[in-house]
Amino acid sequence: MARLNIKLELPDSLAKQAKEAGLLEPQALQTMLRDQLKKQAGEKLRAMWARMPREELTPKIEQEIVEEVRAVRAAKRKRTGG
Protein backbone atom coordinates (compact mmCIF):
# COMPACT_ATOMS: atom_id res chain seq x y z
CA MET A 1 0.00 0.00 0.00
CA ALA A 2 1.33 3.44 -0.90
CA ARG A 3 1.77 6.01 1.83
CA LEU A 4 1.26 9.59 0.68
CA ASN A 5 2.28 12.59 2.72
CA ILE A 6 0.15 15.35 1.29
CA LYS A 7 -0.20 18.89 2.51
CA LEU A 8 -3.74 20.03 1.81
CA GLU A 9 -4.82 23.61 2.36
CA LEU A 10 -8.54 24.18 2.80
CA PRO A 11 -10.62 27.06 4.03
CA ASP A 12 -11.16 26.68 7.77
CA SER A 13 -14.91 26.19 7.46
CA LEU A 14 -14.54 23.50 4.79
CA ALA A 15 -11.85 21.68 6.78
CA LYS A 16 -14.06 21.75 9.88
CA GLN A 17 -17.12 20.47 8.01
CA ALA A 18 -15.13 17.72 6.28
CA LYS A 19 -13.56 16.61 9.55
CA GLU A 20 -16.92 16.59 11.36
CA ALA A 21 -18.41 14.54 8.51
CA GLY A 22 -15.56 12.03 8.70
CA LEU A 23 -14.44 12.81 5.17
CA LEU A 24 -10.78 13.24 6.11
CA GLU A 25 -10.47 9.66 7.35
CA PRO A 26 -8.40 7.30 5.16
CA GLN A 27 -11.34 5.06 4.22
CA ALA A 28 -13.51 8.04 3.26
CA LEU A 29 -10.71 9.50 1.15
CA GLN A 30 -10.18 6.14 -0.57
CA THR A 31 -13.89 5.91 -1.37
CA MET A 32 -13.98 9.46 -2.76
CA LEU A 33 -10.89 8.84 -4.89
CA ARG A 34 -12.29 5.58 -6.29
CA ASP A 35 -15.62 7.24 -7.05
CA GLN A 36 -13.89 10.12 -8.83
CA LEU A 37 -11.70 7.77 -10.88
CA LYS A 38 -14.79 5.80 -11.90
CA LYS A 39 -16.57 9.03 -12.85
CA GLN A 40 -13.61 10.22 -14.93
CA ALA A 41 -13.37 6.86 -16.73
CA GLY A 42 -17.07 7.10 -17.59
CA GLU A 43 -16.65 10.67 -18.82
CA LYS A 44 -13.71 9.63 -21.02
CA LEU A 45 -15.77 6.79 -22.49
CA ARG A 46 -18.72 9.12 -23.15
CA ALA A 47 -16.40 11.68 -24.77
CA MET A 48 -14.87 9.01 -26.97
CA TRP A 49 -18.33 7.79 -27.92
CA ALA A 50 -19.46 11.35 -28.73
CA ARG A 51 -16.46 11.89 -31.06
CA MET A 52 -17.35 8.86 -33.13
CA PRO A 53 -20.09 9.39 -35.70
CA ARG A 54 -22.74 6.70 -35.45
CA GLU A 55 -22.30 5.57 -39.04
CA GLU A 56 -18.60 4.93 -38.39
CA LEU A 57 -19.14 2.64 -35.40
CA THR A 58 -17.91 -0.52 -37.03
CA PRO A 59 -17.83 -3.91 -35.35
CA LYS A 60 -14.05 -3.49 -35.00
CA ILE A 61 -14.41 -0.19 -33.15
CA GLU A 62 -17.18 -1.60 -31.00
CA GLN A 63 -14.91 -4.53 -30.09
CA GLU A 64 -12.10 -2.10 -29.15
CA ILE A 65 -14.50 -0.32 -26.79
CA VAL A 66 -15.56 -3.62 -25.23
CA GLU A 67 -11.91 -4.63 -24.77
CA GLU A 68 -11.06 -1.28 -23.17
CA VAL A 69 -13.97 -1.59 -20.73
CA ARG A 70 -12.87 -5.12 -19.86
CA ALA A 71 -9.28 -3.93 -19.30
CA VAL A 72 -10.44 -1.16 -16.96
CA ARG A 73 -12.62 -3.61 -15.03
CA ALA A 74 -9.76 -6.13 -14.78
CA ALA A 75 -7.41 -3.44 -13.49
CA LYS A 76 -9.99 -2.45 -10.90
CA ARG A 77 -10.41 -6.06 -9.78
CA LYS A 78 -6.64 -6.41 -9.50
CA ARG A 79 -6.39 -3.24 -7.39
CA THR A 80 -9.24 -4.16 -5.09
CA GLY A 81 -8.55 -7.89 -4.95
CA GLY A 82 -12.08 -8.66 -6.10
C-alpha positions in Angstrom: 0.0 0.0 0.0 1.3 3.4 -0.9 1.8 6.0 1.8 1.3 9.6 0.7 2.3 12.6 2.7 0.2 15.3 1.3 -0.2 18.9 2.5 -3.7 20.0 1.8 -4.8 23.6 2.4 -8.5 24.2 2.8 -10.6 27.1 4.0 -11.2 26.7 7.8 -14.9 26.2 7.5 -14.5 23.5 4.8 -11.8 21.7 6.8 -14.1 21.8 9.9 -17.1 20.5 8.0 -15.1 17.7 6.3 -13.6 16.6 9.5 -16.9 16.6 11.4 -18.4 14.5 8.5 -15.6 12.0 8.7 -14.4 12.8 5.2 -10.8 13.2 6.1 -10.5 9.7 7.4 -8.4 7.3 5.2 -11.3 5.1 4.2 -13.5 8.0 3.3 -10.7 9.5 1.1 -10.2 6.1 -0.6 -13.9 5.9 -1.4 -14.0 9.5 -2.8 -10.9 8.8 -4.9 -12.3 5.6 -6.3 -15.6 7.2 -7.0 -13.9 10.1 -8.8 -11.7 7.8 -10.9 -14.8 5.8 -11.9 -16.6 9.0 -12.8 -13.6 10.2 -14.9 -13.4 6.9 -16.7 -17.1 7.1 -17.6 -16.6 10.7 -18.8 -13.7 9.6 -21.0 -15.8 6.8 -22.5 -18.7 9.1 -23.2 -16.4 11.7 -24.8 -14.9 9.0 -27.0 -18.3 7.8 -27.9 -19.5 11.4 -28.7 -16.5 11.9 -31.1 -17.4 8.9 -33.1 -20.1 9.4 -35.7 -22.7 6.7 -35.5 -22.3 5.6 -39.0 -18.6 4.9 -38.4 -19.1 2.6 -35.4 -17.9 -0.5 -37.0 -17.8 -3.9 -35.3 -14.1 -3.5 -35.0 -14.4 -0.2 -33.2 -17.2 -1.6 -31.0 -14.9 -4.5 -30.1 -12.1 -2.1 -29.2 -14.5 -0.3 -26.8 -15.6 -3.6 -25.2 -11.9 -4.6 -24.8 -11.1 -1.3 -23.2 -14.0 -1.6 -20.7 -12.9 -5.1 -19.9 -9.3 -3.9 -19.3 -10.4 -1.2 -17.0 -12.6 -3.6 -15.0 -9.8 -6.1 -14.8 -7.4 -3.4 -13.5 -10.0 -2.4 -10.9 -10.4 -6.1 -9.8 -6.6 -6.4 -9.5 -6.4 -3.2 -7.4 -9.2 -4.2 -5.1 -8.5 -7.9 -5.0 -12.1 -8.7 -6.1 
